[in-house]
Amino acid sequence: MSDIIIYTLALALVQIWLLPMFLNLKNTAWLFSSRDETVETTVIYERASRASANLQASLPAFLALCLLAMQLQVDIGATAMIWLVLRVVYIPLYLLGISMLRSASWVASVVCMVYMAIQLV
């Protein structure tokens, strides 16, 4: 389970920090500033930002479920890995604007977390 947590944190690093930075290289000076003013961004950057916010909303619950599973010695590793794969798939679907599949991926990831929680009860 600890490997899935580390992979998930790596995903968070890429999605929350590296991807937005890469997609906003034209505003490098702004990235290194206090960001008091707004800058023009691309549609892809805005999508990446929304996808990042979505991950940040579900990440604490996912990590709590994983840590609780480790504490209770309940194996939810397969479901957690499916959640992680769904979250990785979610990113390009969001960036490419494939809304139906993106939404299906998100719903499936929520179902995974619910199933993880049920396994812990």
N, CA, C and O atoms as a GROMACS GRO file, in nm:
protein
  484
    1MET      N    1   0.082  -0.119   0.000
    1MET     CA    2   0.000   0.000   0.000
    1MET      C    3   0.087   0.126   0.000
    1MET      O    4   0.050   0.227  -0.059
    2SER      N    5   0.201   0.120   0.065
    2SER     CA    6   0.286   0.239   0.070
    2SER      C    7   0.334   0.278  -0.070
    2SER      O    8   0.353   0.396  -0.097
    3ASP      N    9   0.353   0.181  -0.159
    3ASP     CA   10   0.395   0.215  -0.294
    3ASP      C   11   0.285   0.292  -0.368
    3ASP      O   12   0.315   0.383  -0.445
    4ILE      N   13   0.159   0.256  -0.346
    4ILE     CA   14   0.049   0.328  -0.410
    4ILE      C   15   0.041   0.470  -0.358
    4ILE      O   16   0.012   0.563  -0.433
    5ILE      N   17   0.066   0.487  -0.228
    5ILE     CA   18   0.067   0.623  -0.172
    5ILE      C   19   0.178   0.706  -0.236
    5ILE      O   20   0.156   0.823  -0.270
    6ILE      N   21   0.294   0.648  -0.253
    6ILE     CA   22   0.406   0.720  -0.315
    6ILE      C   23   0.375   0.753  -0.460
    6ILE      O   24   0.404   0.864  -0.505
    7TYR      N   25   0.318   0.659  -0.534
    7TYR     CA   26   0.279   0.685  -0.673
    7TYR      C   27   0.175   0.797  -0.679
    7TYR      O   28   0.179   0.882  -0.768
    8THR      N   29   0.081   0.796  -0.586
    8THR     CA   30  -0.022   0.899  -0.582
    8THR      C   31   0.038   1.036  -0.551
    8THR      O   32  -0.002   1.135  -0.611
    9LEU      N   33   0.132   1.041  -0.461
    9LEU     CA   34   0.199   1.167  -0.431
    9LEU      C   35   0.281   1.216  -0.550
    9LEU      O   36   0.293   1.336  -0.573
   10ALA      N   37   0.339   1.122  -0.625
   10ALA     CA   38   0.411   1.159  -0.748
   10ALA      C   39   0.313   1.218  -0.850
   10ALA      O   40   0.344   1.316  -0.916
   11LEU      N   41   0.196   1.157  -0.861
   11LEU     CA   42   0.092   1.212  -0.949
   11LEU      C   43   0.055   1.353  -0.906
   11LEU      O   44   0.041   1.443  -0.989
   12ALA      N   45   0.039   1.372  -0.776
   12ALA     CA   46   0.004   1.504  -0.725
   12ALA      C   47   0.113   1.606  -0.760
   12ALA      O   48   0.083   1.718  -0.802
   13LEU      N   49   0.238   1.568  -0.745
   13LEU     CA   50   0.349   1.658  -0.779
   13LEU      C   51   0.342   1.697  -0.927
   13LEU      O   52   0.356   1.814  -0.961
   14VAL      N   53   0.321   1.599  -1.012
   14VAL     CA   54   0.315   1.626  -1.156
   14VAL      C   55   0.193   1.711  -1.189
   14VAL      O   56   0.204   1.812  -1.259
   15GLN      N   57   0.077   1.671  -1.138
   15GLN     CA   58  -0.046   1.738  -1.178
   15GLN      C   59  -0.065   1.875  -1.114
   15GLN      O   60  -0.116   1.966  -1.178
   16ILE      N   61  -0.023   1.890  -0.990
   16ILE     CA   62  -0.046   2.016  -0.919
   16ILE      C   63   0.064   2.118  -0.947
   16ILE      O   64   0.038   2.239  -0.948
   17TRP      N   65   0.186   2.072  -0.969
   17TRP     CA   66   0.296   2.167  -0.981
   17TRP      C   67   0.363   2.164  -1.118
   17TRP      O   68   0.372   2.267  -1.184
   18LEU      N   69   0.410   2.047  -1.161
   18LEU     CA   70   0.490   2.041  -1.284
   18LEU      C   71   0.410   2.069  -1.411
   18LEU      O   72   0.454   2.146  -1.496
   19LEU      N   73   0.293   2.008  -1.425
   19LEU     CA   74   0.213   2.028  -1.546
   19LEU      C   75   0.170   2.174  -1.563
   19LEU      O   76   0.188   2.229  -1.672
   20PRO      N   77   0.115   2.237  -1.460
   20PRO     CA   78   0.080   2.380  -1.477
   20PRO      C   79   0.202   2.467  -1.509
   20PRO      O   80   0.193   2.561  -1.587
   21MET      N   81   0.316   2.436  -1.448
   21MET     CA   82   0.435   2.513  -1.475
   21MET      C   83   0.477   2.495  -1.621
   21MET      O   84   0.509   2.592  -1.690
   22PHE      N   85   0.478   2.372  -1.667
   22PHE     CA   86   0.516   2.344  -1.805
   22PHE      C   87   0.422   2.411  -1.904
   22PHE      O   88   0.466   2.464  -2.006
   23LEU      N   89   0.293   2.410  -1.874
   23LEU     CA   90   0.194   2.469  -1.963
   23LEU      C   91   0.192   2.622  -1.958
   23LEU      O   92   0.124   2.686  -2.038
   24ASN      N   93   0.266   2.680  -1.864
   24ASN     CA   94   0.266   2.826  -1.848
   24ASN      C   95   0.408   2.884  -1.859
   24ASN      O   96   0.437   2.986  -1.798
   25LEU      N   97   0.493   2.819  -1.936
   25LEU     CA   98   0.632   2.866  -1.948
   25LEU      C   99   0.643   3.005  -2.008
   25LEU      O  100   0.741   3.076  -1.982
   26LYS      N  101   0.544   3.046  -2.088
   26LYS     CA  102   0.551   3.180  -2.146
   26LYS      C  103   0.540   3.288  -2.039
   26LYS      O  104   0.574   3.404  -2.064
   27ASN      N  105   0.493   3.252  -1.922
   27ASN     CA  106   0.479   3.347  -1.810
   27ASN      C  107   0.578   3.314  -1.698
   27ASN      O  108   0.543   3.319  -1.580
   28THR      N  109   0.700   3.281  -1.736
   28THR     CA  110   0.800   3.241  -1.637
   28THR      C  111   0.823   3.349  -1.531
   28THR      O  112   0.834   3.318  -1.413
   29ALA      N  113   0.831   3.473  -1.572
   29ALA     CA  114   0.852   3.581  -1.475
   29ALA      C  115   0.739   3.584  -1.373
   29ALA      O  116   0.763   3.605  -1.254
   30TRP      N  117   0.617   3.563  -1.419
   30TRP     CA  118   0.500   3.560  -1.329
   30TRP      C  119   0.510   3.441  -1.233
   30TRP      O  120   0.475   3.453  -1.116
   31LEU      N  121   0.557   3.326  -1.284
   31LEU     CA  122   0.570   3.206  -1.200
   31LEU      C  123   0.666   3.229  -1.083
   31LEU      O  124   0.648   3.172  -0.975
   32PHE      N  125   0.768   3.313  -1.105
   32PHE     CA  126   0.866   3.339  -1.000
   32PHE      C  127   0.835   3.466  -0.921
   32PHE      O  128   0.917   3.511  -0.841
   33SER      N  129   0.718   3.522  -0.943
   33SER     CA  130   0.679   3.644  -0.872
   33SER      C  131   0.582   3.609  -0.759
   33SER      O  132   0.556   3.491  -0.731
   34SER      N  133   0.529   3.711  -0.696
   34SER     CA  134   0.429   3.688  -0.591
   34SER      C  135   0.289   3.670  -0.652
   34SER      O  136   0.192   3.650  -0.579
   35ARG      N  137   0.280   3.678  -0.784
   35ARG     CA  138   0.158   3.651  -0.861
   35ARG      C  139   0.041   3.740  -0.820
   35ARG      O  140  -0.073   3.695  -0.811
   36ASP      N  141   0.069   3.866  -0.797
   36ASP     CA  142  -0.034   3.962  -0.760
   36ASP      C  143  -0.123   4.000  -0.878
   36ASP      O  144  -0.242   4.028  -0.860
   37GLU      N  145  -0.066   4.002  -0.996
   37GLU     CA  146  -0.145   4.036  -1.113
   37GLU      C  147  -0.186   3.908  -1.187
   37GLU      O  148  -0.131   3.801  -1.163
   38THR      N  149  -0.282   3.922  -1.276
   38THR     CA  150  -0.324   3.807  -1.356
   38THR      C  151  -0.250   3.808  -1.488
   38THR      O  152  -0.208   3.913  -1.537
   39VAL      N  153  -0.234   3.691  -1.545
   39VAL     CA  154  -0.169   3.677  -1.675
   39VAL      C  155  -0.261   3.600  -1.768
   39VAL      O  156  -0.350   3.527  -1.724
   40GLU      N  157  -0.238   3.617  -1.895
   40GLU     CA  158  -0.316   3.544  -1.994
   40GLU      C  159  -0.266   3.400  -2.000
   40GLU      O  160  -0.146   3.376  -2.012
   41THR      N  161  -0.358   3.307  -1.993
   41THR     CA  162  -0.324   3.165  -2.000
   41THR      C  163  -0.401   3.101  -2.115
   41THR      O  164  -0.488   3.162  -2.176
   42THR      N  165  -0.368   2.978  -2.142
   42THR     CA  166  -0.433   2.905  -2.251
   42THR      C  167  -0.550   2.823  -2.198
   42THR      O  168  -0.564   2.805  -2.077
   43VAL      N  169  -0.632   2.776  -2.287
   43VAL     CA  170  -0.743   2.688  -2.250
   43VAL      C  171  -0.690   2.560  -2.185
   43VAL      O  172  -0.746   2.511  -2.087
   44ILE      N  173  -0.582   2.507  -2.240
   44ILE     CA  174  -0.523   2.384  -2.185
   44ILE      C  175  -0.474   2.408  -2.043
   44ILE      O  176  -0.492   2.324  -1.955
   45TYR      N  177  -0.411   2.523  -2.019
   45TYR     CA  178  -0.366   2.556  -1.884
   45TYR      C  179  -0.484   2.562  -1.788
   45TYR      O  180  -0.477   2.510  -1.677
   46GLU      N  181  -0.592   2.626  -1.829
   46GLU     CA  182  -0.711   2.637  -1.744
   46GLU      C  183  -0.771   2.499  -1.716
   46GLU      O  184  -0.815   2.473  -1.604
   47ARG      N  185  -0.772   2.413  -1.816
   47ARG     CA  186  -0.821   2.276  -1.794
   47ARG      C  187  -0.731   2.202  -1.696
   47ARG      O  188  -0.780   2.132  -1.607
   48ALA      N  189  -0.600   2.218  -1.712
   48ALA     CA  190  -0.506   2.154  -1.620
   48ALA      C  191  -0.527   2.205  -1.478
   48ALA      O  192  -0.518   2.129  -1.382
   49SER      N  193  -0.555   2.333  -1.465
   49SER     CA  194  -0.579   2.393  -1.334
   49SER      C  195  -0.705   2.334  -1.269
   49SER      O  196  -0.706   2.304  -1.150
   50ARG      N  197  -0.811   2.319  -1.349
   50ARG     CA  198  -0.934   2.261  -1.295
   50ARG      C  199  -0.916   2.114  -1.260
   50ARG      O  200  -0.968   2.066  -1.159
   51ALA      N  201  -0.842   2.041  -1.342
   51ALA     CA  202  -0.814   1.900  -1.313
   51ALA      C  203  -0.731   1.887  -1.185
   51ALA      O  204  -0.751   1.795  -1.106
   52SER      N  205  -0.639   1.980  -1.166
   52SER     CA  206  -0.558   1.982  -1.045
   52SER      C  207  -0.643   2.007  -0.922
   52SER      O  208  -0.626   1.941  -0.819
   53ALA      N  209  -0.734   2.102  -0.931
   53ALA     CA  210  -0.824   2.130  -0.819
   53ALA      C  211  -0.911   2.009  -0.786
   53ALA      O  212  -0.940   1.982  -0.670
   54ASN      N  213  -0.951   1.938  -0.890
   54ASN     CA  214  -1.032   1.818  -0.869
   54ASN      C  215  -0.953   1.711  -0.794
   54ASN      O  216  -1.006   1.648  -0.703
   55LEU      N  217  -0.826   1.692  -0.832
   55LEU     CA  218  -0.743   1.596  -0.761
   55LEU      C  219  -0.724   1.638  -0.616
   55LEU      O  220  -0.731   1.555  -0.525
   56GLN      N  221  -0.700   1.767  -0.594
   56GLN     CA  222  -0.678   1.816  -0.458
   56GLN      C  223  -0.800   1.796  -0.370
   56GLN      O  224  -0.787   1.781  -0.248
   57ALA      N  225  -0.918   1.795  -0.430
   57ALA     CA  226  -1.041   1.773  -0.353
   57ALA      C  227  -1.054   1.629  -0.306
   57ALA      O  228  -1.105   1.604  -0.197
   58SER      N  229  -1.009   1.534  -0.387
   58SER     CA  230  -1.025   1.393  -0.350
   58SER      C  231  -0.902   1.332  -0.284
   58SER      O  232  -0.911   1.227  -0.220
   59LEU      N  233  -0.788   1.396  -0.299
   59LEU     CA  234  -0.663   1.340  -0.247
   59LEU      C  235  -0.663   1.316  -0.096
   59LEU      O  236  -0.620   1.209  -0.053
   60PRO      N  237  -0.709   1.408  -0.013
   60PRO     CA  238  -0.707   1.381   0.131
   60PRO      C  239  -0.790   1.258   0.171
   60PRO      O  240  -0.746   1.178   0.254
   61ALA      N  241  -0.907   1.243   0.111
   61ALA     CA  242  -0.990   1.126   0.144
   61ALA      C  243  -0.922   0.997   0.099
   61ALA      O  244  -0.922   0.898   0.171
   62PHE      N  245  -0.864   1.000  -0.021
   62PHE     CA  246  -0.796   0.880  -0.072
   62PHE      C  247  -0.680   0.842   0.020
   62PHE      O  248  -0.666   0.726   0.058
   63LEU      N  249  -0.597   0.940   0.055
   63LEU     CA  250  -0.482   0.910   0.141
   63LEU      C  251  -0.526   0.862   0.280
   63LEU      O  252  -0.465   0.773   0.337
   64ALA      N  253  -0.632   0.922   0.332
   64ALA     CA  254  -0.685   0.878   0.462
   64ALA      C  255  -0.732   0.733   0.454
   64ALA      O  256  -0.706   0.655   0.546
   65LEU      N  257  -0.799   0.697   0.348
   65LEU     CA  258  -0.845   0.559   0.332
   65LEU      C  259  -0.727   0.463   0.323
   65LEU      O  260  -0.729   0.355   0.382
   66CYS      N  261  -0.624   0.502   0.249
   66CYS     CA  262  -0.505   0.416   0.238
   66CYS      C  263  -0.435   0.399   0.372
   66CYS      O  264  -0.397   0.288   0.408
   67LEU      N  265  -0.418   0.507   0.445
   67LEU     CA  266  -0.352   0.499   0.575
   67LEU      C  267  -0.435   0.419   0.675
   67LEU      O  268  -0.381   0.341   0.754
   68LEU      N  269  -0.565   0.438   0.672
   68LEU     CA  270  -0.653   0.361   0.760
   68LEU      C  271  -0.646   0.213   0.726
   68LEU      O  272  -0.645   0.129   0.815
   69ALA      N  273  -0.642   0.181   0.598
   69ALA     CA  274  -0.631   0.041   0.555
   69ALA      C  275  -0.500  -0.021   0.605
   69ALA      O  276  -0.497  -0.136   0.648
   70MET      N  277  -0.393   0.057   0.601
   70MET     CA  278  -0.265   0.007   0.652
   70MET      C  279  -0.274  -0.016   0.802
   70MET      O  280  -0.225  -0.117   0.853
   71GLN      N  281  -0.336   0.078   0.874
   71GLN     CA  282  -0.349   0.065   1.019
   71GLN      C  283  -0.435  -0.056   1.056
   71GLN      O  284  -0.403  -0.129   1.150
   72LEU      N  285  -0.543  -0.076   0.983
   72LEU     CA  286  -0.635  -0.188   1.012
   72LEU      C  287  -0.591  -0.318   0.946
   72LEU      O  288  -0.654  -0.422   0.967
   73GLN      N  289  -0.486  -0.313   0.869
   73GLN     CA  290  -0.434  -0.429   0.796
   73GLN      C  291  -0.540  -0.490   0.704
   73GLN      O  292  -0.561  -0.611   0.702
   74VAL      N  293  -0.608  -0.402   0.629
   74VAL     CA  294  -0.708  -0.444   0.531
   74VAL      C  295  -0.648  -0.418   0.393
   74VAL      O  296  -0.597  -0.309   0.366
   75ASP      N  297  -0.653  -0.519   0.307
   75ASP     CA  298  -0.593  -0.506   0.174
   75ASP      C  299  -0.693  -0.441   0.077
   75ASP      O  300  -0.786  -0.506   0.030
   76ILE      N  301  -0.671  -0.314   0.049
   76ILE     CA  302  -0.752  -0.243  -0.051
   76ILE      C  303  -0.663  -0.200  -0.168
   76ILE      O  304  -0.699  -0.112  -0.246
   77GLY      N  305  -0.548  -0.264  -0.179
   77GLY     CA  306  -0.448  -0.226  -0.278
   77GLY      C  307  -0.498  -0.229  -0.421
   77GLY      O  308  -0.468  -0.138  -0.498
   78ALA      N  309  -0.573  -0.330  -0.459
   78ALA     CA  310  -0.622  -0.341  -0.597
   78ALA      C  311  -0.716  -0.224  -0.630
   78ALA      O  312  -0.705  -0.163  -0.736
   79THR      N  313  -0.807  -0.195  -0.539
   79THR     CA  314  -0.901  -0.085  -0.562
   79THR      C  315  -0.828   0.049  -0.563
   79THR      O  316  -0.860   0.136  -0.643
   80ALA      N  317  -0.731   0.064  -0.475
   80ALA     CA  318  -0.653   0.188  -0.471
   80ALA      C  319  -0.575   0.206  -0.601
   80ALA      O  320  -0.562   0.318  -0.651
   81MET      N  321  -0.522   0.098  -0.654
   81MET     CA  322  -0.448   0.107  -0.780
   81MET      C  323  -0.541   0.143  -0.895
   81MET      O  324  -0.502   0.219  -0.984
   82ILE      N  325  -0.661   0.090  -0.895
   82ILE     CA  326  -0.758   0.126  -0.999
   82ILE      C  327  -0.791   0.275  -0.988
   82ILE      O  328  -0.801   0.344  -1.089
   83TRP      N  329  -0.809   0.324  -0.863
   83TRP     CA  330  -0.835   0.467  -0.843
   83TRP      C  331  -0.722   0.549  -0.903
   83TRP      O  332  -0.747   0.647  -0.973
   84LEU      N  333  -0.598   0.508  -0.876
   84LEU     CA  334  -0.482   0.582  -0.926
   84LEU      C  335  -0.479   0.582  -1.078
   84LEU      O  336  -0.454   0.686  -1.140
   85VAL      N  337  -0.503   0.468  -1.140
   85VAL     CA  338  -0.505   0.460  -1.286
   85VAL      C  339  -0.614   0.549  -1.343
   85VAL      O  340  -0.592   0.619  -1.442
   86LEU      N  341  -0.731   0.548  -1.281
   86LEU     CA  342  -0.841   0.634  -1.327
   86LEU      C  343  -0.803   0.782  -1.317
   86LEU      O  344  -0.838   0.861  -1.405
   87ARG      N  345  -0.733   0.818  -1.211
   87ARG     CA  346  -0.691   0.958  -1.195
   87ARG      C  347  -0.585   0.995  -1.298
   87ARG      O  348  -0.584   1.109  -1.346
   88VAL      N  349  -0.498   0.903  -1.333
   88VAL     CA  350  -0.397   0.930  -1.437
   88VAL      C  351  -0.466   0.946  -1.572
   88VAL      O  352  -0.431   1.035  -1.649
   89VAL      N  353  -0.563   0.861  -1.601
   89VAL     CA  354  -0.638   0.867  -1.727
   89VAL      C  355  -0.719   0.997  -1.734
   89VAL      O  356  -0.737   1.054  -1.842
   90TYR      N  357  -0.767   1.043  -1.620
   90TYR     CA  358  -0.849   1.164  -1.611
   90TYR      C  359  -0.777   1.287  -1.668
   90TYR      O  360  -0.840   1.373  -1.730
   91ILE      N  361  -0.648   1.295  -1.647
   91ILE     CA  362  -0.572   1.414  -1.687
   91ILE      C  363  -0.576   1.438  -1.838
   91ILE      O  364  -0.621   1.545  -1.880
   92PRO      N  365  -0.532   1.343  -1.921
   92PRO     CA  366  -0.537   1.371  -2.065
   92PRO      C  367  -0.680   1.387  -2.117
   92PRO      O  368  -0.704   1.464  -2.210
   93LEU      N  369  -0.774   1.314  -2.058
   93LEU     CA  370  -0.914   1.331  -2.100
   93LEU      C  371  -0.961   1.473  -2.075
   93LEU      O  372  -1.032   1.530  -2.158
   94TYR      N  373  -0.922   1.530  -1.961
   94TYR     CA  374  -0.960   1.668  -1.930
   94TYR      C  375  -0.888   1.765  -2.023
   94TYR      O  376  -0.949   1.856  -2.079
   95LEU      N  377  -0.757   1.746  -2.040
   95LEU     CA  378  -0.679   1.837  -2.123
   95LEU      C  379  -0.727   1.838  -2.268
   95LEU      O  380  -0.726   1.942  -2.334
   96LEU      N  381  -0.770   1.721  -2.317
   96LEU     CA  382  -0.817   1.710  -2.456
   96LEU      C  383  -0.964   1.747  -2.472
   96LEU      O  384  -1.014   1.751  -2.584
   97GLY      N  385  -1.033   1.774  -2.362
   97GLY     CA  386  -1.172   1.815  -2.369
   97GLY      C  387  -1.269   1.702  -2.401
   97GLY      O  388  -1.374   1.725  -2.460
   98ILE      N  389  -1.232   1.580  -2.364
   98ILE     CA  390  -1.319   1.464  -2.388
   98ILE      C  391  -1.407   1.447  -2.264
   98ILE      O  392  -1.378   1.365  -2.176
   99SER      N  393  -1.512   1.524  -2.258
   99SER     CA  394  -1.588   1.541  -2.134
   99SER      C  395  -1.663   1.416  -2.088
   99SER      O  396  -1.668   1.389  -1.968
  100MET      N  397  -1.720   1.340  -2.178
  100MET     CA  398  -1.798   1.223  -2.136
  100MET      C  399  -1.707   1.117  -2.072
  100MET      O  400  -1.739   1.064  -1.966
  101LEU      N  401  -1.596   1.087  -2.136
  101LEU     CA  402  -1.503   0.989  -2.080
  101LEU      C  403  -1.438   1.042  -1.954
  101LEU      O  404  -1.414   0.968  -1.858
  102ARG      N  405  -1.408   1.172  -1.954
  102ARG     CA  406  -1.350   1.234  -1.834
  102ARG      C  407  -1.445   1.219  -1.716
  102ARG      O  408  -1.404   1.182  -1.607
  103SER      N  409  -1.571   1.248  -1.739
  103SER     CA  410  -1.670   1.236  -1.632
  103SER      C  411  -1.687   1.092  -1.587
  103SER      O  412  -1.702   1.065  -1.468
  104ALA      N  413  -1.684   0.999  -1.682
  104ALA     CA  414  -1.693   0.856  -1.647
  104ALA      C  415  -1.574   0.814  -1.563
  104ALA      O  416  -1.588   0.737  -1.468
  105SER      N  417  -1.456   0.864  -1.597
  105SER     CA  418  -1.335   0.833  -1.520
  105SER      C  419  -1.347   0.887  -1.378
  105SER      O  420  -1.309   0.820  -1.282
  106TRP      N  421  -1.399   1.009  -1.366
  106TRP     CA  422  -1.416   1.069  -1.233
  106TRP      C  423  -1.517   0.990  -1.150
  106TRP      O  424  -1.491   0.961  -1.033
  107VAL      N  425  -1.631   0.957  -1.209
  107VAL     CA  426  -1.734   0.881  -1.136
  107VAL      C  427  -1.677   0.746  -1.092
  107VAL      O  428  -1.699   0.704  -0.978
  108ALA      N  429  -1.605   0.680  -1.181
  108ALA     CA  430  -1.546   0.551  -1.146
  108ALA      C  431  -1.446   0.566  -1.031
  108ALA      O  432  -1.437   0.478  -0.946
  109SER      N  433  -1.370   0.676  -1.028
  109SER     CA  434  -1.275   0.696  -0.919
  109SER      C  435  -1.347   0.719  -0.786
  109SER      O  436  -1.300   0.674  -0.681
  110VAL      N  437  -1.461   0.788  -0.790
  110VAL     CA  438  -1.540   0.807  -0.669
  110VAL      C  439  -1.597   0.673  -0.621
  110VAL      O  440  -1.599   0.645  -0.502
  111VAL      N  441  -1.644   0.592  -0.715
  111VAL     CA  442  -1.694   0.458  -0.680
  111VAL      C  443  -1.582   0.377  -0.615
  111VAL      O  444  -1.607   0.304  -0.519
  112CYS      N  445  -1.461   0.388  -0.666
  112CYS     CA  446  -1.348   0.318  -0.605
  112CYS      C  447  -1.328   0.362  -0.461
  112CYS      O  448  -1.306   0.277  -0.374
  113MET      N  449  -1.334   0.491  -0.434
  113MET     CA  450  -1.314   0.538  -0.297
  113MET      C  451  -1.427   0.490  -0.206
  113MET      O  452  -1.403   0.454  -0.090
  114VAL      N  453  -1.548   0.489  -0.257
  114VAL     CA  454  -1.661   0.438  -0.177
  114VAL      C  455  -1.638   0.290  -0.146
  114VAL      O  456  -1.660   0.246  -0.034
  115TYR      N  457  -1.595   0.215  -0.246
  115TYR     CA  458  -1.569   0.072  -0.225
  115TYR      C  459  -1.454   0.051  -0.127
  115TYR      O  460  -1.458  -0.041  -0.045
  116MET      N  461  -1.352   0.136  -0.136
  116MET     CA  462  -1.242   0.127  -0.040
  116MET      C  463  -1.294   0.149   0.102
  116MET      O  464  -1.256   0.076   0.194
  117ALA      N  465  -1.380   0.247   0.120
  117ALA     CA  466  -1.437   0.277   0.252
  117ALA      C  467  -1.522   0.161   0.302
  117ALA      O  468  -1.516   0.125   0.420
  118ILE      N  469  -1.601   0.102   0.213
  118ILE     CA  470  -1.685  -0.012   0.252
  118ILE      C  471  -1.599  -0.129   0.298
  118ILE      O  472  -1.635  -0.199   0.392
  119GLN      N  473  -1.486  -0.150   0.232
  119GLN     CA  474  -1.395  -0.259   0.270
  119GLN      C  475  -1.337  -0.238   0.411
  119GLN      O  476  -1.294  -0.333   0.476
  120LEU      N  477  -1.335  -0.114   0.456
  120LEU     CA  478  -1.276  -0.085   0.588
  120LEU      C  479  -1.376  -0.095   0.702
  120LEU      O  480  -1.337  -0.093   0.818
  121VAL      N  481  -1.502  -0.107   0.669
  121VAL     CA  482  -1.606  -0.112   0.773
  121VAL      C  483  -1.621  -0.255   0.823
  121VAL      O  484  -1.703  -0.281   0.910
   0.00000   0.00000   0.00000
